[in-house]
Amino acid sequence: MKAVGSGTQKVEQELKALFPDTAVLRMDADTVAASGGHEAMLRRFRDEQIPILLGTQMVTKGLDFPSVTLVGVLDADMSLYVDNFRAAETTFSLITQVVGRSGRGADSGCAMIQTMTPEHPVLQLAARQDYDAFYDMELQMRKLRSCPPFSDLFTITVAGLEERDLIQASVRLRDALAANLQKEPYCRAPAQLLGPAPASPRAGRPRQLFLPLSADARVQKYRAHPPSACLCARGVLQRPAKQGPDRPDRYQFV
């Protein structure tokens, strides 16, 4: 069994079947590129008074149309269960932004959220737009899981052509990393090494993930001088240009 969702094109077909006499404007990467840009489509939605605007996450932020009185979120669960410690924060932010798009004029608004887990606390708090309660809950969860801002988190991605060889190489890399973390200067404070664990393929190549966690100054030494075990993987160690206090460092072996 495989978890799947409905793309915007499929949803557009369903809407047109349900409302054959109602115009639908689809806004996603394909239609935006073909129509002259994001702003051009929003002007069309406003000027032509199109009743239904269907889109991806790009329609959730900063839109102010007083005539919009109903908004909906499809498959709200999908962003909750991705392999990122910020999944709950991202989902909460997305839903609260969508809810805020309706009822901005004289008429009251309504928001509908489609979900397989309506009792989930993140969805419940997002529906109520209870920012303070979500902040308190999320902070406790991150502390329990040793996630930022309570620790520094690295993501090491190992990719290869053959899955069996990739798993064997990932296990060897894990053992070497674990051994290095017991040596100077990395042994001066506790650290966790999670993985390897399967990750979604990219460009047809299977991948494995590691998550080293550390809560002290040793992280700065790790950034400046990665353990020699990191160099045992075949390829080049890459780092992103953009980093932040709550953004995990991403090391990728290619």
C-alpha positions as CSV (number, residue, x, y, z in Angstrom):
1,M,0.0,0.0,0.0
2,K,1.1,3.5,-0.8
3,A,-0.1,6.8,0.6
4,V,-1.2,9.1,-2.3
5,G,-2.9,12.5,-2.6
6,S,-4.9,14.4,-5.2
7,G,-3.0,16.8,-7.5
8,T,-4.4,20.1,-8.4
9,Q,-5.3,18.9,-11.9
10,K,-7.4,16.0,-10.5
11,V,-9.1,18.3,-8.0
12,E,-9.9,20.8,-10.8
13,Q,-11.5,18.0,-12.8
14,E,-13.7,17.0,-9.8
15,L,-14.7,20.6,-9.2
16,K,-15.7,21.1,-12.8
17,A,-17.8,17.9,-12.7
18,L,-19.5,19.1,-9.5
19,F,-20.0,22.7,-10.7
20,P,-20.1,22.6,-14.5
21,D,-21.3,26.2,-14.8
22,T,-18.8,27.7,-12.4
23,A,-15.4,29.0,-13.5
24,V,-12.4,27.5,-11.7
25,L,-8.9,29.1,-11.7
26,R,-6.1,26.7,-11.0
27,M,-2.9,28.2,-9.6
28,D,0.1,26.0,-9.4
29,A,3.7,25.9,-10.9
30,D,2.4,24.9,-14.3
31,T,-0.3,27.5,-14.7
32,V,1.7,30.4,-13.1
33,A,4.5,29.9,-15.6
34,A,2.1,29.8,-18.5
35,S,0.1,32.8,-17.5
36,G,2.8,35.4,-16.9
37,G,3.4,35.0,-13.1
38,H,1.8,34.9,-9.7
39,E,0.5,38.5,-9.7
40,A,-1.1,38.2,-13.1
41,M,-3.2,35.2,-11.9
42,L,-4.3,37.0,-8.8
43,R,-5.3,40.1,-10.8
44,R,-7.4,37.8,-13.0
45,F,-9.0,36.2,-10.0
46,R,-9.9,39.6,-8.6
47,D,-10.9,41.5,-11.8
48,E,-12.9,38.7,-13.4
49,Q,-14.5,37.8,-10.1
50,I,-13.8,34.1,-10.6
51,P,-15.8,32.1,-8.0
52,I,-13.3,29.3,-7.2
53,L,-9.5,29.6,-6.8
54,L,-7.7,26.3,-6.6
55,G,-4.0,26.1,-5.8
56,T,-1.0,24.8,-4.0
57,Q,0.6,26.5,-0.9
58,M,1.3,29.6,-3.0
59,V,-2.3,30.7,-2.5
60,T,-2.2,30.7,1.3
61,K,0.0,33.7,2.1
62,G,-0.8,37.4,2.0
63,L,-3.9,37.3,-0.1
64,D,-6.6,39.9,0.8
65,F,-9.8,39.4,-1.1
66,P,-12.8,40.7,1.0
67,S,-15.3,38.7,-1.2
68,V,-13.8,35.4,-0.2
69,T,-16.0,33.7,2.4
70,L,-15.1,30.0,2.1
71,V,-11.7,28.4,2.1
72,G,-10.7,24.7,2.2
73,V,-7.6,22.6,2.9
74,L,-7.3,19.2,1.2
75,D,-5.3,16.4,2.7
76,A,-4.2,18.5,5.7
77,D,-2.4,15.4,7.1
78,M,0.2,15.2,4.4
79,S,2.5,17.8,5.7
80,L,2.3,16.4,9.3
81,Y,4.1,13.2,8.6
82,V,7.1,14.2,6.6
83,D,10.7,13.6,7.7
84,N,11.3,17.0,9.2
85,F,11.2,18.1,12.8
86,R,9.3,21.3,11.8
87,A,6.4,19.3,10.2
88,A,4.0,20.3,13.0
89,E,5.0,24.0,12.8
90,T,4.7,24.0,9.0
91,T,1.3,22.4,9.1
92,F,0.0,24.8,11.8
93,S,1.3,27.8,9.9
94,L,-0.2,26.6,6.6
95,I,-3.7,26.0,8.0
96,T,-3.8,29.2,10.1
97,Q,-2.8,31.2,7.0
98,V,-5.6,29.5,4.9
99,V,-8.2,30.1,7.6
100,G,-7.2,33.7,7.7
101,R,-8.0,34.2,4.0
102,S,-11.8,33.9,4.5
103,G,-14.2,36.5,6.0
104,R,-11.8,39.5,5.5
105,G,-14.7,41.7,4.3
106,A,-18.1,42.6,5.7
107,D,-19.4,39.0,5.4
108,S,-18.4,36.3,7.9
109,G,-16.1,33.5,6.7
110,C,-15.8,29.7,7.0
111,A,-12.9,27.3,6.7
112,M,-13.1,23.6,6.0
113,I,-10.2,21.2,6.7
114,Q,-10.1,17.7,5.2
115,T,-8.2,15.3,7.3
116,M,-8.0,11.6,8.3
117,T,-7.1,12.6,11.9
118,P,-9.5,15.4,12.9
119,E,-8.6,14.8,16.6
120,H,-4.9,15.6,16.0
121,P,-3.9,18.4,18.4
122,V,-2.0,20.4,15.7
123,L,-5.1,20.5,13.5
124,Q,-7.4,21.3,16.4
125,L,-5.2,24.2,17.5
126,A,-4.8,25.4,13.9
127,A,-8.5,25.4,13.3
128,R,-8.9,27.5,16.5
129,Q,-5.9,29.7,15.6
130,D,-4.6,29.2,19.1
131,Y,-1.0,30.3,18.7
132,D,-0.1,30.3,22.3
133,A,-1.3,26.8,23.0
134,F,0.5,25.5,19.9
135,Y,3.8,27.2,20.9
136,D,3.7,25.6,24.4
137,M,2.9,22.2,23.0
138,E,5.5,22.3,20.2
139,L,8.2,23.6,22.6
140,Q,7.6,20.6,24.9
141,M,7.7,18.1,22.0
142,R,11.0,19.5,20.7
143,K,12.6,19.4,24.1
144,L,11.4,15.8,24.6
145,R,12.9,14.9,21.2
146,S,16.1,16.9,21.6
147,C,15.3,19.0,18.5
148,P,16.2,22.6,17.9
149,P,16.3,25.0,19.7
150,F,17.3,22.5,22.4
151,S,20.1,21.0,20.3
152,D,21.9,21.3,17.0
153,L,20.7,18.9,14.4
154,F,22.7,17.7,11.4
155,T,21.3,15.8,8.4
156,I,23.7,13.5,6.6
157,T,22.3,12.1,3.4
158,V,24.0,9.2,1.6
159,A,22.9,8.3,-1.9
160,G,23.8,5.5,-4.3
161,L,22.8,3.6,-7.3
162,E,22.3,0.2,-5.7
163,E,20.2,0.0,-2.6
164,R,21.9,-3.1,-1.1
165,D,25.4,-1.5,-1.5
166,L,24.0,1.8,-0.1
167,I,22.7,0.1,3.0
168,Q,26.0,-1.7,3.6
169,A,28.0,1.5,3.1
170,S,25.6,3.4,5.4
171,V,26.1,0.9,8.2
172,R,29.8,1.2,7.9
173,L,29.6,4.9,8.0
174,R,27.4,4.8,11.0
175,D,29.8,2.6,12.9
176,A,32.7,4.9,11.9
177,L,30.9,8.0,13.0
178,A,29.9,6.4,16.3
179,A,33.5,5.5,17.0
180,N,34.7,9.0,16.1
181,L,32.1,10.5,18.5
182,Q,33.9,8.7,21.3
183,K,37.2,10.4,20.5
184,E,38.5,13.9,21.1
185,P,37.2,16.5,20.7
186,Y,33.8,15.0,20.3
187,C,33.6,12.9,23.5
188,R,33.4,15.8,25.9
189,A,29.7,16.0,25.9
190,P,26.8,13.6,25.1
191,A,25.6,13.2,21.5
192,Q,23.1,11.0,19.7
193,L,23.4,9.4,16.3
194,L,20.2,8.3,14.8
195,G,20.0,6.1,11.6
196,P,20.6,5.1,9.0
197,A,17.0,5.2,7.9
198,P,15.5,5.0,4.4
199,A,14.7,8.3,2.8
200,S,12.6,9.1,-0.3
201,P,14.6,8.6,-3.5
202,R,15.8,11.6,-5.5
203,A,16.5,11.5,-9.2
204,G,15.9,7.8,-9.1
205,R,18.7,7.2,-6.5
206,P,17.9,5.5,-3.2
207,R,19.0,7.4,-0.1
208,Q,19.7,6.9,3.6
209,L,19.6,9.5,6.3
210,F,21.6,10.0,9.5
211,L,20.7,12.5,12.3
212,P,23.5,13.4,14.6
213,L,22.3,15.5,17.6
214,S,24.4,17.6,19.9
215,A,23.4,20.2,22.5
216,D,26.8,21.9,23.3
217,A,29.8,23.7,21.8
218,R,31.1,20.5,20.3
219,V,28.8,21.2,17.4
220,Q,30.9,24.2,16.4
221,K,34.0,21.9,16.3
222,Y,32.0,19.4,14.2
223,R,31.2,22.1,11.7
224,A,34.8,23.2,11.5
225,H,36.4,19.7,11.5
226,P,34.0,16.9,10.5
227,P,35.1,13.5,11.8
228,S,37.4,11.6,9.5
229,A,34.7,8.9,9.1
230,C,32.8,11.4,7.0
231,L,35.5,11.2,4.4
232,C,35.2,7.4,4.0
233,A,32.1,7.8,1.7
234,R,32.8,8.0,-2.0
235,G,32.1,11.5,-3.3
236,V,32.1,15.1,-2.3
237,L,30.8,16.6,0.9
238,Q,28.4,19.5,0.2
239,R,27.0,22.1,2.5
240,P,24.2,24.6,1.8
241,A,24.7,28.3,1.6
242,K,21.7,29.2,3.7
243,Q,21.8,28.3,7.4
244,G,19.9,29.5,10.5
245,P,19.7,28.9,14.2
246,D,16.9,26.4,13.8
247,R,17.8,25.0,10.4
248,P,19.6,21.6,10.4
249,D,22.9,21.6,8.7
250,R,22.7,19.3,5.7
251,Y,25.7,17.3,4.6
252,Q,25.2,15.4,1.4
253,F,27.4,12.7,-0.1
254,V,26.9,12.5,-3.8
